[in-house]
């Protein structure tokens, strides 16, 4: 009986310690869900990878300095279902891109919408 209670306590402790970081990661807590930024720039790289894809965009500031912004999206299978292919956003493509910025101020965001210069719209999180 003591061994069973000990195992039950150990299992509960593991659940309490492990579950919050796992759910926090997938909940996107690092992003400001209430805020949205929109930037214009040039695609530097599209990391079409699992578990998360990243669209890296070079943005030129008012001072002329270039900052590379990272826009996080889901993995390739989800992006494909939403009609976004790796060849749609090749390096050098001009885009206007929106997303929920990082809470800590780093130049990154959860990608919500991108529009290429030719008017094609990409919605990685759906309509």
C-alpha contacts under 8 A as a table, 3 or more apart, distances in Angstrom:
res1	aa1	res2	aa2	distance
1	X	4	X	5.12
1	X	5	X	6.28
2	X	5	X	5.16
2	X	6	X	6.07
3	X	6	X	4.99
3	X	7	X	6.14
4	X	7	X	5.15
4	X	8	X	6.11
5	X	8	X	4.99
5	X	9	X	6.06
6	X	9	X	5.10
6	X	10	X	6.11
7	X	10	X	5.00
7	X	11	X	6.06
8	X	11	X	5.10
8	X	12	X	6.16
9	X	12	X	5.09
9	X	13	X	6.09
10	X	13	X	5.10
10	X	14	X	6.14
11	X	14	X	5.12
11	X	15	X	6.19
12	X	15	X	5.04
12	X	16	X	6.20
13	X	16	X	5.13
13	X	17	X	6.13
14	X	17	X	5.20
14	X	18	X	5.86
15	X	18	X	5.41
15	X	19	X	5.59
16	X	19	X	5.85
16	X	20	X	6.98
17	X	20	X	6.72
17	X	21	X	7.88
18	X	21	X	6.13
18	X	22	X	6.64
19	X	22	X	5.23
19	X	23	X	6.12
20	X	23	X	5.28
20	X	24	X	5.81
21	X	24	X	4.96
21	X	25	X	6.11
22	X	25	X	5.37
22	X	26	X	6.61
23	X	26	X	5.24
23	X	27	X	5.89
24	X	27	X	4.99
24	X	28	X	6.54
24	X	29	X	5.92
25	X	28	X	5.65
25	X	29	X	6.68
25	X	30	X	7.85
26	X	29	X	7.90
28	X	31	X	5.79
29	X	32	X	7.48
30	X	102	X	5.72
30	X	103	X	5.70
30	X	104	X	7.71
31	X	100	X	5.80
31	X	101	X	5.47
31	X	102	X	4.39
31	X	103	X	5.32
31	X	109	X	6.64
31	X	110	X	6.64
32	X	35	X	5.43
32	X	36	X	7.68
32	X	100	X	5.47
32	X	101	X	5.58
32	X	102	X	6.03
32	X	103	X	5.49
33	X	36	X	7.48
33	X	100	X	5.67
33	X	101	X	7.90
34	X	100	X	7.52
35	X	100	X	5.72
35	X	101	X	6.89
36	X	98	X	6.67
36	X	99	X	5.36
36	X	100	X	4.60
36	X	101	X	6.44
37	X	98	X	5.41
37	X	99	X	5.57
37	X	100	X	6.34
37	X	101	X	6.55
38	X	96	X	6.81
38	X	97	X	5.48
38	X	98	X	4.20
38	X	99	X	6.75
39	X	59	X	7.19
39	X	96	X	5.61
39	X	97	X	5.42
39	X	98	X	6.45
40	X	59	X	6.34
40	X	94	X	7.47
40	X	95	X	5.78
40	X	96	X	4.34
40	X	97	X	6.33
41	X	57	X	5.87
41	X	58	X	5.38
41	X	59	X	4.50
41	X	60	X	6.90
41	X	94	X	5.76
41	X	95	X	5.60
41	X	96	X	6.51
41	X	97	X	7.94
42	X	57	X	5.39
42	X	58	X	5.24
42	X	59	X	6.75
42	X	91	X	7.29
42	X	92	X	5.51
42	X	93	X	5.46
42	X	94	X	4.46
42	X	95	X	6.04
43	X	46	X	7.42
43	X	55	X	7.24
43	X	56	X	6.02
43	X	57	X	4.44
43	X	58	X	6.29
43	X	89	X	6.78
43	X	90	X	6.58
43	X	91	X	4.83
43	X	92	X	5.32
43	X	93	X	5.26
43	X	94	X	6.39
43	X	95	X	7.11
44	X	55	X	7.85
44	X	56	X	5.39
44	X	57	X	5.25
44	X	58	X	6.06
44	X	68	X	7.89
44	X	90	X	7.80
44	X	91	X	4.86
44	X	92	X	6.49
45	X	55	X	6.12
45	X	56	X	5.12
45	X	57	X	7.14
45	X	90	X	6.94
45	X	91	X	5.56
46	X	53	X	7.49
46	X	54	X	6.00
46	X	55	X	4.55
46	X	56	X	6.14
46	X	86	X	6.73
46	X	89	X	6.83
46	X	90	X	6.94
46	X	91	X	7.59
47	X	53	X	5.40
47	X	54	X	4.99
47	X	55	X	6.16
47	X	56	X	7.79
48	X	52	X	7.78
48	X	53	X	4.81
48	X	54	X	6.70
48	X	75	X	6.79
48	X	76	X	5.78
48	X	86	X	6.24
49	X	52	X	5.93
49	X	53	X	4.90
49	X	54	X	7.72
49	X	75	X	5.68
49	X	76	X	6.11
50	X	53	X	6.33
50	X	74	X	7.61
50	X	75	X	4.69
50	X	76	X	6.71
51	X	74	X	6.71
51	X	75	X	5.11
52	X	72	X	6.58
52	X	73	X	5.72
52	X	74	X	4.63
52	X	75	X	4.58
52	X	76	X	7.95
53	X	72	X	5.86
53	X	73	X	5.11
53	X	74	X	5.60
53	X	75	X	5.17
53	X	76	X	6.92
54	X	70	X	6.10
54	X	71	X	5.39
54	X	72	X	4.65
54	X	73	X	6.12
55	X	70	X	5.78
55	X	71	X	5.06
55	X	72	X	6.60
55	X	73	X	7.87
56	X	68	X	6.34
56	X	69	X	5.61
56	X	70	X	4.59
56	X	71	X	6.31
57	X	68	X	5.47
57	X	69	X	5.19
57	X	70	X	6.48
57	X	71	X	7.81
58	X	66	X	6.10
58	X	67	X	5.62
58	X	68	X	4.35
58	X	69	X	6.24
59	X	66	X	5.44
59	X	67	X	5.29
59	X	68	X	6.13
59	X	69	X	7.01
60	X	63	X	7.85
60	X	64	X	5.67
60	X	65	X	5.57
60	X	66	X	4.38
60	X	67	X	6.39
61	X	64	X	5.21
61	X	65	X	5.43
61	X	66	X	6.22
61	X	67	X	7.38
62	X	65	X	7.48
67	X	107	X	7.64
68	X	107	X	7.14
69	X	107	X	4.91
69	X	108	X	5.20
69	X	109	X	7.79
70	X	107	X	6.55
70	X	108	X	4.47
70	X	109	X	6.42
71	X	99	X	7.24
71	X	108	X	5.61
71	X	109	X	4.92
71	X	110	X	5.50
71	X	111	X	4.92
72	X	108	X	7.59
72	X	109	X	6.25
72	X	110	X	4.82
72	X	111	X	5.38
73	X	79	X	7.89
73	X	110	X	6.42
73	X	111	X	5.73
73	X	124	X	6.31
73	X	125	X	7.48
74	X	78	X	6.07
74	X	79	X	6.53
74	X	124	X	7.33
74	X	125	X	7.89
75	X	78	X	5.71
75	X	79	X	6.35
76	X	79	X	4.97
76	X	80	X	5.91
76	X	85	X	7.90
77	X	80	X	5.14
77	X	81	X	6.35
78	X	81	X	5.16
78	X	82	X	6.46
78	X	124	X	7.94
79	X	82	X	5.01
79	X	83	X	6.31
79	X	84	X	5.06
79	X	85	X	6.98
79	X	124	X	5.95
80	X	83	X	4.91
80	X	84	X	5.14
80	X	85	X	5.92
81	X	84	X	7.47
82	X	123	X	7.15
82	X	124	X	6.35
82	X	125	X	7.96
82	X	126	X	6.74
83	X	122	X	7.83
84	X	88	X	6.66
84	X	122	X	6.70
84	X	124	X	7.31
85	X	88	X	5.39
85	X	89	X	7.77
86	X	89	X	6.26
86	X	90	X	7.23
87	X	90	X	5.67
89	X	93	X	6.11
90	X	93	X	5.85
93	X	116	X	7.11
93	X	117	X	7.78
94	X	116	X	5.96
94	X	117	X	5.73
95	X	114	X	6.37
95	X	115	X	5.46
95	X	116	X	4.50
95	X	117	X	5.94
96	X	114	X	5.60
96	X	115	X	5.22
96	X	116	X	6.58
96	X	117	X	7.75
97	X	111	X	7.48
97	X	112	X	7.82
97	X	113	X	5.74
97	X	114	X	4.17
97	X	115	X	6.37
98	X	111	X	6.13
98	X	112	X	5.68
98	X	113	X	5.15
98	X	114	X	6.22
99	X	109	X	5.26
99	X	110	X	5.02
99	X	111	X	4.37
99	X	112	X	4.79
99	X	113	X	6.76
100	X	109	X	5.02
100	X	110	X	5.01
100	X	111	X	6.83
100	X	112	X	7.35
101	X	105	X	7.39
101	X	107	X	7.57
101	X	108	X	5.94
101	X	109	X	4.06
101	X	110	X	6.50
102	X	105	X	5.58
102	X	106	X	6.05
102	X	107	X	7.23
102	X	108	X	5.73
102	X	109	X	5.41
102	X	110	X	7.77
103	X	106	X	7.78
105	X	108	X	7.98
111	X	114	X	7.79
111	X	124	X	6.97
111	X	125	X	7.80
112	X	123	X	6.02
112	X	124	X	6.18
112	X	125	X	6.06
113	X	121	X	7.11
113	X	122	X	5.68
113	X	123	X	4.83
113	X	124	X	6.80
114	X	121	X	5.78
114	X	122	X	5.10
114	X	123	X	6.75
115	X	118	X	7.90
115	X	119	X	5.86
115	X	120	X	5.59
115	X	121	X	4.48
115	X	122	X	6.25
116	X	119	X	5.38
116	X	120	X	5.40
116	X	121	X	6.63
117	X	120	X	7.47
123	X	126	X	5.34
123	X	127	X	6.44
